[in-house]
C-alpha cells in the first residue's frame, strides 16, 4: 500500500521528519518498503495561460505562442506540441528554470524566432515515464503565476508499506 506523507499529516500531525515517520511505522509492525519523492526535482515552472498561437514562419511542425506566466508581461515561446491551443492553462518553464536531468531553460532562437521558456509535457517534468507528444493541459481553474509544484502538490513523499 502506498500513501502520501501530506495525506498522513492531515490525519495525524507528528512532529517528526519523513524518515522518523517511516521508522515509527516499522516499529509499529509494518514493513516500510520505500520512501520516495512524488516527483523529480525541478524549479522555475509556473502555471501559465496560452494567449495566442501562430504557425512558425519557417517550420511546419512548430508554433509561436504567447503565454501569460503571471509576471505581467506576455512571453513568446516556440512550441512543437500538436495539442497546444489558445486559452489552455499549461506548465511553463521560465528562463532560468531547471527541469529533471539538470536541463536548464535558456532564451533561444528556434529557426530564427526567439523563445523565452518552454511549455512542458508530463514526461519533460518527470511525471510520467513514457514520452508524450503533447503538452500537459491543466484545468481552466488553475491559477496563472502559481508555482506548478505547489499547484500539483508535488513537494511530497510517498511511503510504501
Secondary structure, 3 states (H helix, E strand, C coil): CEEEHHHHHHHCCCCCCHHHHHHHHHHCCCCCCEEEECCCCCEEEEEEEEEEEEECCCCCCCEEEEEECCCCCCEEEEECCCCCCCCCEEEEEEEEEEECCCEECCCEEECCEEECCEECCCCCCCCCCCCCCCCCEECCCCCCCCEHHHHCCCCCEEEEC
